[in-house]
């Protein structure tokens, strides 16, 4: 019996679960394989070449385990590797992340937009291209929110460190009159309530995950890979860290269960560890 093609989703950690959540809402019948490279989290401060190498190995691992489409659910990995991956694996459709500067620029009333992302995302050609194409006439204010990914990985979504990081990033932007905040890291949607509390009701916060989910569905249809229906399909979660920790994180962040397994890095390759939770 042939298994339907799975959506392979990867991130440095649990941030990609914000994208996974949106995908599951509109594609419940499509099997999913999620990989969290928690041995190397966060990616945002790493050299782009290193992130590209990780992304290539993870893509190979996901394809070997049945993925027919790959979602690079990490802005840093998209900036570092998306064009490379599409060239390296031409038979596989890819969906990547880019900061939602275009919808922000189209809808801002004040002409001032805040962008929260990691250093590697801001350094990548993908971000520069988006700004050049869509942000003409708009003032962009940026911040890297150092330490926020680690707080979210630890499950501290409402703690004082996360609040302090966001207040430090957003207060100068609010003083300058931003009316829109773009989330350029897939971890950050998990602290949207905190961002909205700091910014107040007059500031729009853009989560790119729903748009990424819609693009995933379009590519599945175009490539005749779409599985229709409402019956929830199998989900497998892999991590280069501790599967028990990831299982708790997945339940806490998106309220789901699944099959959890470890994968270990060995000479730039990922090998599955057989024991599963």
N, C-alpha and C positions, 0 to 999 in steps of 0.2 A: 504494500500500500504506500503510495507516495504521500509524503507530508506536505501540506501547503507551505509556501515560502514564508519565512519569518521576517519581521522587521528587526534588524540589528540596531541597537541604540547604544552609544557609548559616551562616557564623560570621565573626568578625573575622579569623580566621586558621586555624590547623591544629587548634584545640581540637575543632571539630565532627567531626574525623575519629574521635574516640572514639565518637561517636554513629553515624557512617557505618559503622564497623567492626561495631557491634552489628546495624545494619540489614542489612548485607550477609550476616551469618551466617544470618539467618532469611528473607531475601528476595533470594536470589541472582539470580533471574530478572527482577527489577524494574530497569529502567534508572534510573540515578542521574545527576543533575547537581549538582555540588558547587561552591559559590562561596565563596572566601576573600577577604575585603576587607582584604588585607594592606597596602594603602596607608594604612588607618586603624587598624590594630591597635596597641594594644588598645582595645577599646570601654569597658572597665570604669571608666576615669577620665573619660570624656566625658559631657557633659550628655545627659540622657535624650531631649530633643527632637531633638538631632543624631543620636543612634542610631536614633530612630524614622524620621527622614528617610532615613538609609542603608537601613534595613530595607525601607521602602516601595519604593525604587528597585530594590533587589536582588530583591525579590519579583516586581516587574514583569519584570525581566530573566529570571528563572527561568521564569515563565509563558510569556513570548515564546519561550523555547527548549524548550518542551514539558513543563514540570512540571505534573502534575495534582494534586499534594499538596505542601505545603511543610512542612519540618521546620526550625523556628527553633532550630538547634543551638548556641545561645549564650544563657546565662542572662541576660546584660545586655540583649541584644536582646529576649528574651522579656519581661523586666521593663518595658522601655521601649515595646514596640510590639505585643505579641501581641494584646491586645484591639482595638487600632486596626486591625491587619491583618485580623482576622476581620470587622470592620465594613466595611473598605474593599474587600475581595475576598470577598464572601459566597458565591461559587460555588466557592471553593477551600477544601478541608479543611486545617487547620493543626495541627501538633503542636509544642508549646512545651516549654521547660525550666522546672522549678521546683525549688528545693532540696528534697531528699528528707527533709524534716523529719517527715512523717507516718510512714514506716516506721521512722525513727530513734526517734521518740517511742514507737512501739508496742513496740519491742524492747529499748530501753535498760533495763539492770538498775540502774544507779546513778542514773538520772534526770538525768544530765548529759551533754550532747551538744555536740560542737564542730562549727561550721559554717565552712567556708572558701569565700569567694566574693569577688567584686569590689565596690568601693564602690557602683556603680550598682545592682547586684543587691540589696544591703541597703537602698538608698534607695527601691526600687520598691514599688508597692502590692501586687504579686504576692507578694513575700516576707512583707510584713506580714500579708496575708490567710492565708497558709499557717501562719504562727506563731499567729495568732489562732484558727484552726480546729483545729489539731492539736497545739499544743505546751503546752497547759494542764497545769500541774504538772511541766513539764520545764524544767530550767535550760539555756539555750542560751548558749554562749560563741562569739564570732565573731572572725574575723580576715580582713583583706583580702589578705594575702600579697603585698604590694606588690613588683613586679618578677618574680614567678614566671611570669606569662604570657610575658614577654619571654624568660626563660630557656628555656622550653619551645619557643617559636617558633624560637629559635636552636639547638635540638637538644641543649641542655645539661641532660639529664634527671637526671644523677647528679653534676653538678659541685658544688663547694663553695658557690657562691652560692645554688643551689636548696636545698641542704641547710640552709644558714644561715637562709634565709627560712622554711623549714618548721619548723626547730627553734625559732626565735623565736616562731612562731605556736602551735606545739603544746605546747611545754614548760609554759607556764602552765596550759593546759587539762588536761594530764595531772596536774599538781600538784593540780588541783581535783577530779580523779577521773572525767573523762570515760571512757566505754567505747565511744563511737560517734563517728565522724567523717563528716560529710556533705560531699560535694564539690559545691559550688554554682557551679562553673565547668567548662565542658566540656574545658578544657585540662588540668585537674588529674588526671584518671584516668591520664595518661601518666607521672605520678610516684607512682602508688600503691605501687610497690615501696619507694620512699624513705620514704613516709609510714608504711608498715607497719614498716619498719626502725626508724624513730624511735619509733613508738607501742608496738611489741611485740605479741605474739600475743593479748593480752587486749582489744584494741580493734578493733571492727568498722569497716571503711571502706566506705561506701555509694557505689557508682557508679550514677548514674541511667540510664546508657545502655541497658541491657537492657530496662528498663521502657518507655523511649521507643520502642525498636524494636518492642515488642509492641503499643503503642498505634498506631504507624504501620501495622502489619499490620491491626489492627482497623478503622481508618478506611479503608484501601484496600478491605477487604472490604465495608464498609457502603456505600461509594460506587461499588462495582462497577468498581474500578480495578486490582484485584489481578491480578498475573501469576504463575501457579503454575509450578513446575518448579525444577530444580537447575542448569540450564545458565546460567553467568554472563552477565548482560546487559552492555550497553555502559555505561561510566562516562565522563563528561566532567568535567574539572576546570577551573574558571575562577578567575582571580585578578586583583585590581587591582594586584598587585605583579609579581614576576618569575616567569613560568611554569617556568623551569628550576629555580629555587629550590624552588617548590612541588612539582615532580616529585620532587626528591630528598627533601624532607620527607615526602611521602606514602609513598615507598618505605621510608624509615627508620622511620616510625611504624607503618604498617600493612602494609608489605610488598607493596604493589600498584602496578601500572602502569595507565596509561590515556591518554586524550587530554587534553593540557594547552594551554590558550589564555589569552591576556590579555584583559582588558576594562578600558577606561579610563573614568574619571569625566569627564563633560562636562555642566556646568550641571545637577547633581543627577540626571543620568541615566547609565546604564551603556551603553556601546557596545562590541560585540565587536571585537577586533582579529583579523584574519583568519588570520594565520600561526599554525600550531599545531605543537606538539612531540609 
